[in-house]
Amino acid sequence: MDLGNFIEAQAELEKISEDGRQHFNVLQVQWHIHNRRREWDDCLRLGREMIVVSPRLPQSWINCGNALFYLGQYDEAYKLLFPKMKDFPNDEAIPYNLACYKCQSGDLKQARALLQRALRVGDSKRIRNLAMNDPDLEPLWKSGDSLQ
């Protein structure tokens, strides 16, 4: 998959036993294959499976929320992921993704607050660099907001 050969990556995954395919790491690789192919319905299905298999891993919730986001279901993505900030208070990806959801739905004030939370929780320099190049946050930058 890292080499961009998704067909071969999928073929390798199919060699894994049926039980093994329900392991979080296998589901995660499958999710990323479908993500790179922009197969959002499959991403959503896998994200939901990840929540069932590994509800204590924030990435399960993030993947499911992002699939909803990619499907244009910004409010649903937000409603799914927002409560998880309480469950995973030190995970910077949750408020960062929520900021993207809110930004794309037009709530720039809430997007700004969530992005500031991500900066406080995580590596602010890395997050700032990521945010400045993230097209999902473009409406925030066009409004004149900055991370200074």
Secondary structure, 3 states (H helix, E strand, C coil): CCCCCHHHHHHHHCCCCCCHHHCHHHHHHHHHHHHHCCCHHHHHHHHHHHHHHCCCCHHHHHHHHHHHHHCCCHHHHHHHHCCHHHHCCCCCHHHHHHHHHHHHHCCHHHHHHHHHHHHHHCCHHHHHHHHHCCHHHHHHHHCCCCCC
